[in-house]
Amino acid sequence: MSNTNENIHHLGKVCSEYCMSASEVYNMLLSKNDGDFPLSFDTVKYMVLKDVSTDKLKMIFTQEELKSIFSNINLKKSKTHKQKIL
């Protein structure tokens, strides 16, 4: 794991309007467990892609973690999801 603790704050803005901290977003993405949160794992995953640059994600997660989190991403859905949020 790289400088995760230093860089995790980049996830803070993603779900702050849903009262989710950077640490909660980080833990949800790694565990894929969204039972205790107001948003689903898929929703948070797409929000992170929209709001956090690839370079910052690489500073937060290892390459293997990124593959695990975003392995089944649907780019078409990602674009549609972005439009719905805007």
Summary of the structure (lengths in Angstrom):
residues: 86
radius of gyration: 12.1
end to end distance: 33.0
largest distance: 33.4
contacts: 217
relative contact order: 0.17
helix: 67%
strand: 0%
